[in-house]
Amino acid sequence: MSDSHDSTDTTGNKHSQQGHQGRPRNVVLYGESGVGKSSLINLIMGCDAAKTSPDALACTTTHAPYDVTISGQHFRLWDTAGLNEGSEGTVPAVTAERNLTAFLRGLNQEDGVHLLIYCVRGTRATKALQTHYKIFSTVIRDSKVPTIIVVTCLEDFRPVMAEWWNENKDELATYGMQFSGYACVTTLKDEPTESPDIHQRRTQSYNDVCRSILDHCSQTPHKTWGADTIKDQRSFLAILLQKLARFVGGAHRDQDASKASLS
C-alpha cells in the first residue's frame, strides 16, 4: 500500500512458477532474524514454499529465490539470512558473510535489484527498527531503489492492521526511515480452525502486500552494489560488520533503557 492508494483485491490472480516470459524482477526481503520473512514469502506464494520457524532463530541459512507471478507480472523474491545471527545463531558468522557477499555480487552481475522490502515485527520498538534500515541504506548508496516496509504479526492489532502505519509513520520519519509504500499484515496460516476475522485479515494481508509490490517495484534494475562499492571484498565486509555491530549495540541499549523505565 501507499498513503494515496487503497488496497486492491488481487486474489483472482493465480500465482505460477511456470510459463515466465522474460526475466523476473528481483525483490529482496531483509530484516533481523525472526521477523517472518519466510512466512511473508509463503503468504505471497500461496503455499509453504519457504521453511519457517516458530522461534526467533533464523531458519534461512542462505539467500533463497522464489519465483512468483502477481497479476501477470513476474518477480523473484529473495529470502535473505538474518544479519543479526552472529556466532550464537543458526547461521555462523563466517558463512553469513560469505553468502552475503556472493549474493550481492551475483545480483549486481546479473539483473540488479528492483525492490527492497524491509520486514519488521509490529511489536518491536520503533526506534530499534533503524538498525537494519541504516545498514542497508548505507551499503546500497542508491536512493533510486524503492523500499517498502512490511509490518508483520499484526493479527491482534485493532481496529485494523493498517492503523499501525498511521500511528507510527511520523516517528519512523523522525528516525530517518523513508519508505515508498507499506503493508501491515498477518502471516498466520489460513487454518480451518481459525476465526473468520483471521481469515479476513490474512486475505487483506495478501492483497495489500501484493498491491504494494506491484505499485512500487521498479521496472528498471538498479545495480545497487557496483564495482566501486565492493571492489575490495574484505573492506566491504569490514564496513558492513562494523555498522552492524554499532547499530545492534545501540538497539540493545535502547531496549535495556526501555525495560529499566518500565521496572
Long-range contacts (C-beta under 8 A, 24 or more apart in sequence): 1-162, 1-165, 1-181, 1-182, 1-183, 1-184, 1-208, 1-211, 1-212, 1-215, 2-180, 2-181, 2-182, 2-212, 2-215, 2-216, 5-181, 5-211, 5-215, 7-204, 7-207, 7-208, 7-211, 8-207, 8-211, 9-207, 10-70, 10-71, 10-206, 10-207, 10-210, 10-211, 10-214, 11-203, 11-206, 11-207, 13-69, 13-70, 13-71, 13-72, 13-210, 14-69, 15-44, 15-45, 15-46, 15-68, 15-69, 15-70, 16-68, 16-69, 17-67, 17-68, 17-69, 20-67, 20-69, 20-74, 21-74, 22-74, 23-74, 23-111, 24-67, 24-74, 24-75, 24-76, 25-73, 25-74, 25-75, 25-76, 25-111, 25-114, 25-115, 25-217, 25-218, 25-219, 25-221, 26-75, 26-76, 26-78, 26-107, 26-111, 26-112, 26-113, 26-114, 26-115, 26-221, 27-75, 27-76, 27-77, 27-78, 27-114, 27-115, 27-116, 27-117, 27-213, 27-217, 28-78, 28-80, 28-107, 28-113, 28-115, 28-116, 28-117, 29-77, 29-78, 29-79, 29-80, 29-117, 29-119, 30-80, 30-83, 30-116, 30-117, 30-118, 30-119, 30-132, 30-136, 31-82, 31-118, 31-119, 31-120, 31-132, 32-82, 32-83, 32-84, 32-131, 32-132, 33-57, 33-58, 33-82, 33-84, 33-85, 33-89, 34-58, 34-82, 34-121, 35-82, 35-119, 35-120, 35-121, 35-124, 35-152, 36-119, 36-121, 36-152, 36-153, 36-187, 37-79, 37-80, 37-82, 37-119, 38-79, 39-152, 39-187, 40-117, 40-119, 40-150, 40-152, 40-185, 40-187, 40-209, 41-66, 41-77, 41-79, 42-187, 43-185, 43-187, 43-202, 43-205, 43-206, 43-209, 44-68, 44-70, 44-77, 44-206, 44-209, 44-210, 44-213, 45-77, 46-206, 50-79, 57-85, 57-89, 57-90, 58-82, 58-85, 58-89, 58-90, 58-91, 59-90, 61-90, 61-91, 61-95, 61-99, 62-99, 63-99, 63-100, 63-103, 70-210, 70-213, 70-214, 71-210, 71-214, 73-214, 73-217, 75-213, 75-217, 78-103, 78-107, 83-132, 83-135, 83-244, 84-131, 84-132, 84-244, 84-248, 97-237, 97-241, 100-237, 100-240, 101-230, 101-233, 101-236, 101-237, 104-225, 104-230, 105-225, 105-230, 107-224, 107-225, 108-223, 108-224, 108-225, 108-226, 108-230, 111-221, 112-221, 112-222, 112-223, 112-224, 113-145, 113-221, 113-222, 113-224, 114-145, 114-146, 114-217, 114-218, 114-219, 114-220, 114-221, 114-222, 115-145, 115-146, 115-147, 115-148, 115-213, 115-216, 115-217, 115-218, 116-140, 116-145, 116-146, 116-147, 116-148, 117-147, 117-148, 117-149, 117-150, 117-213, 118-147, 118-148, 118-149, 118-150, 118-179, 119-149, 119-150, 119-152, 120-149, 120-150, 120-151, 120-152, 121-151, 121-152, 121-153, 122-151, 122-152, 122-153, 122-154, 122-157, 122-164, 122-184, 123-153, 125-254, 125-255, 125-258, 126-168, 126-171, 126-172, 126-175, 127-171, 127-175, 127-251, 127-254, 128-251, 128-254, 128-255, 129-172, 129-175, 129-177, 130-175, 130-176, 130-177, 130-247, 130-250, 130-251, 131-244, 131-247, 131-248, 131-250, 131-251, 132-247, 133-177, 134-176, 134-243, 134-247, 135-240, 135-243, 135-244, 135-247, 138-243, 139-225, 139-229, 139-236, 139-239, 139-240, 139-243, 140-224, 140-225, 141-224, 141-229, 142-222, 142-224, 144-218, 144-222, 145-218, 145-222, 145-224, 146-180, 146-181, 146-216, 146-217, 146-218, 147-178, 147-179, 147-180, 148-179, 148-180, 148-181, 148-182, 148-183, 148-212, 148-213, 148-216, 149-177, 149-179, 149-181, 149-182, 149-183, 150-182, 150-183, 150-184, 150-185, 150-209, 150-212, 151-182, 151-183, 151-184, 151-185, 152-185, 152-186, 152-187, 153-186, 153-187, 154-184, 154-185, 154-186, 154-201, 155-186, 155-188, 155-198, 155-201, 157-184, 161-185, 161-186, 161-201, 161-204, 161-205, 162-208, 180-216, 181-212, 181-215, 181-216, 182-212, 183-208, 183-209, 183-211, 183-212, 184-208, 185-209
